[in-house]
């Protein structure tokens, strides 16, 4: 009878230890999973932030390029205007000189 009681006690202890081990393992697994999820979201946020910065940089470069092109067109129109005015003035002066020489 005593041997049976000791054996039952031993089995109950084994079950209790197994149960405690399972609980401890579950907590450990939960912590590990939590850590992995945290690392994943940090990485995801970093990638997202990098993509946003890249998009903003590209938009800024595109805006700068458009502004440079608009400025170049403005400068070209200004130059064309000045050339036209110079040609008109030169033509006017040439006519004036030829008239004064004829007199």
C-alpha positions, 0 to 999 in steps of 0.5 A: 500500500505504501509503494502504491501511495509513493508511486501515486505521489511521484506521478502527481509530482511529475504531472505538476512539474510537467504542467509548470514546465508547460506554463513556463514554456508558454510564457517564454514562447509568448515573450519570444513571439512578442519580441519578434513582432516588435522587431518586425514592426520596427523594421516595417516602420523603418522601411516605411519611413525610408520610402516616404523620405525617398518619395519626398526627396524625389518630389523635391528634385522633380519640383526643382527640375521643373522650376529650373526649366521654367526659369530657363524658358523665362530667361530665353524669352527675355533674351529673345525680347532683348535681341528683337529690341536690339534688332529693331533699334539697329534697323531704326538707327540704320534708316535714320543714318541713311536719311541723314546722309541723303540730306 
